[in-house]
Structures are given as C-alpha cells and as structure tokens.
Amino acid sequence: MPVANGARTMSNAMESVVRQSWPRVQLVTVVDPRSNDDSLGIATGHSQHVLQVRGERSKKINEAFAAFGRSADWVFWLDADMIMSPRLIECLVSFSFSRDLGACYTSEQILGTSWTTRTRSFERHFFNGTPVDSFRWVSCAAFADVGGMSEEVFDIAGGEEWDLDARIRERVAFDFLDLSDHRQIEEWSPAVLGLVKRQSVKANLARVGILHDDGKLSLSDFLRKKWYYMGGLSAYTQAAENEARHHHRQMLNPLYRLVTVYVEQGKWRRVLRHPLMFLNVLALRLMVSLEYVAHKLTARRMSHGDPYGLSKS
C-alpha cells in the first residue's frame, strides 16, 4: 500500500486487509516521509511492515516488492483510499489457480458524495477488464520477470499501472474476476457498511472487489489530479511500442473513450437505462479531454505541485 497524506482513509484500507478471509496475507505499507498528516502513525499501528520511501507510486511499490515480495507468491497493490472486499484475496487465489492465470482484473466501485464522485462511480463500471483498466493482482514471478514498475519512465505518476499491465499481458494468461457468485455482504465490517450507507452512490457489495473512497472530491480537485497525472501519461505514450501497449492505446482514442467503451459488449443497455448519468459522464470526459489537449500544448507539469500536498523541500 503506497501512502502519501492518506490519513483520512487508510485505516479502513488497512482494516480491510486484516479482515481478509485468506489467512496468509501480509500488509506492507510504504509511507512517503513528506506526508504532513498522521499517515506514518496510522501505518505503524496497523501494518506488519512499514517502509518510508520518498517518491512516486512506482518507486514505493518496487521498494515494497524488493523488501518482501521474493517470499510471496502474489502481489496486490491497494491505494490508501481503497477498501478490499472481505473475500477478495481468497477468490483471486482460487480463480487464478483454477485457470492457471498470472494476473487478474477485479471490479471497483467509487464512493463519494459529490457530483464528481457520483459521475465517476457510474462510469467506472464500464471500464472493468477494458484497456482503461489495469491489473492490481499479479504473480510475483511475473512482476519480477518484467522488472516491476518503470521508475525511469514514470518519474512523475500517471500511466505506470497501464505500462506494467501492458508488459505483463505479453507474458502470462489473465482474466477478469466476477465476484457475483461469491456473496459477501454479511462479511463487510460495520465501519465499511456505515461508510457505504452515508454515500450518495449505491454500491453493490455482493459483486464489488474494491471500494474506492473519494469522499467529497470536488471537480476542481479531480481535474487538478488529472493534470498532474498527465505528466506520467505523456511519458507512457512516448514509450516503446509493443502489441500489448497498442491494446492500451485505445484508451487515448477519442472514439473509444467517448463512445465505444460505453456501448461494447452490451453495455449500451446501461446507457439507455440511465441517460442523464451518461450525459454527466460525457461532460466529465469532455473536460478531461480538453485538459489533456491543454497539457499537450503547454508541455509542462502542474505549477502548484502534486495532488497529495507533499512538501517539495
């Protein structure tokens, strides 16, 4: 779990790891020492292993893998604002071994109370298992084989997970875990159930693999994060081409991002059932697209620093 100023959400994230039904799970928390909240204190109170690493997410995950990954079979990275479903690891292990997989996608549900989070929550369903998605569950052998996340390319965050996904796709079999056959509502902690109840979005706890707690994320904060991540995304688009990366580049195709991903494989039915929400999605996508064009034209990073409020000193 890479952490940078994550005190608001990381207790729920860590508790979701501790509550996993699979017994052999160890949590490695990598805290940026520039964090100016209580991230380090919360980490040391909940995690078996705490590292302090200054840098982007790719560096934090690589450091954690170097320290503990060699003794494990699988690696799963969870952001500090994410909550794992109680049986997620158990289901991933069973699913991966039954199909001889080396990597796996799982479903994600965004929580929050703002227009931005409601729109993103509706939109996220369309991305499961598509070129917009990325692996979080990877065999340690595959992770080591590709050399982990590329710290050289991604000296600024944005695109590192897509890059890793692209390189791993070339080496191992992979699939999408559908949790619909694994009822688990009664296994969620009371704290998480209370959190979900307070949200302005509906969460299907019987099917979701990861809850992503965006809280009161405003449109301006969301666009600020996107601007920052576009620095890494630009590095990703300039990296060496390969077949798997070509698969991912669909996500930067305007036709795919604004039309195809929402209608392929029968997903158009959901669009017809919720036309107003889909219009919100298109409005949000248009703003992000215009921001991407502006970033490409200016070719500079966000002038007011990274979105996590870390000191540059």
C-alpha positions, -999 to +999 in steps of 0.1 A: +000+000+000+017+032-012+007+062+010+010+099+007-011+120+031-037+092+033-047+096+070-084+102+061-089+068+045-061+044+053-075+029+085-104+014+066-080+003+038-057-015+063-086-030+083-099-045+050-066-063+046-066-076+082-102-089+077-094-109+046-107-145+047-075-158+032-052-164+062-018-158+046-018-121+038+009-097+049+004-059+046+034-038+036+027-001+039+051+024+021+047+059+035+061+090+019+081+107+047+070+141+033+034+133+044+023+161+068-006+142+084-007+111+106-001+086+078+030+072+094+015+068+128-016+051+114+007+028+094+028+017+123-003+010+143-019-013+117+007-027+094+031-056+098+058-039+078+062-001+073+088+014+049+095+051+044+102+059+007+102+093-009+090+092-045+061+082-068+039+052-065+060+031-089+091+035-066+071+028-035+057-005-049+090-016-062+107-009-028+080-030-011+084-058-036+122-058-032+119-060+006+092-086+009+079-098-025+105-125-030+090-145-002+054-143-016+035-159-045+013-129-054+014-091-051-016-069-048-013-031-045-040-012-028-042+026-026-047+042+008-083+053-002-093+018-013-111-010+007-108-046-002-139-069-001-136-094+027-131-125+004-112-108-024-078-124-019-094-158-013-114-155-046-084-142-065-062-171-054-088-197-062-097-181-096-060-177-106-050-213-098-082-228-113-074-211-146-036-210-144-035-172-145-006-149-139-026-117-134-062-107-128-086-078-130-113-072-105-143-048-101-140-014-085-168+008-071-162+045-063-178+060-032-184+097-026-209+125-020-201+150-048-212+153-084-178+142-095-178+110-074-214+101-084-204+105-121-172+086-117-190+058-098-214+054-126-186+055-152-162+030-135-185+000-142-179+005-180-141+001-175-138-033-159-115-055-179-111-030-207-079-012-220-088+016-194-085-009-166-052-023-152-040-053-131-036-050-093-032-088-088-001-102-103+021-132-096+054-123-080+072-143-107+056-122-135+062-089-116+099-098-112+102-110-148+092-076-162+113-057-136+084-042-117+072-007-124+093+015-145+108+042-123+128+057-151+098+064-174+075+074-146+094+099-125+060+115-122+029+095-116+003+087-143+003+057-165+027+034-146+000+008-139-010+008-176+026+003-185+031-026-161-002-041-174+010-039-210+043-056-203+027-084-182+000-091-207+027-103-231+039-129-206+011-145-187-026-156-191-050-132-174-088-128-169-114-107-150-127-120-117-165-117-115-175-118-078-212-122-085-211-159-074-194-150-040-220-134-017-201-115+009-224-086+022-226-100+057-188-102+059-181-065+054-171-046+086-197-024+104-174+006+097-175+000+060-212-007+059-217+026+077-195+044+052-214+030+023-247+039+038-236+076+041-226+078+004-247+094-023-239+064-046-252+029-044-226+001-040-233-035-050-214-051-021-222-086-034-201-081-065-176-054-059-139-062-053-126-028-043-144+002-028-126+034-037-134+062-012-133+095-030-151+113-002-162+149-012-138+150-042-146+183-060-145+188-097-115+212-094-096+187-072-103+159-097-091+180-126-060+190-106-051+154-101-057+146-138-034+174-148-006+161-126-010+125-138-009+137-174+028+142-170+033+104-165+007+097-192+028+117-217+058+095-208+037+064-213+026+075-248+062+081-258+075+048-245+084+019-269+055+004-288+045-033-284+014-053-291+001-051-255+007-014-253-011-009-286-041-025-269-039+001-241-036+030-265-072+026-274-080+044-242-065+076-257-085+073-288-114+098-286-138+075-303-131+047-279-131+068-247-162+088-256-183+061-274-170+025-278-161+017-242-197+026-231-215+005-257-194-025-264-204-060-251-240-049-244-231-020-221-252+003-242-282-011-223-270+006-191-266+038-210-302+037-221-314+029-186-295+059-172-293+086-200-289+116-176-260+099-158-244+091-191-246+128-201-228+136-169-201+111-179-197+127-213-195+162-197-167+150-174-149+132-202-151+163-223-135+184-196-107+158-191-101+157-229-098+195-231-074+194-202-053+167-219-051+189-251-041+219-230-014+198-212-001+186-245+001+222-259+017+237-228+040+206-222+045+215-186+036+199-153+010+213-128+026+245-115+011+242-080+026+208-071+013+173-068-022+165-057-012+149-024+000+181-008+036+168-002+063+194+005+089+198-022+115+208+003 
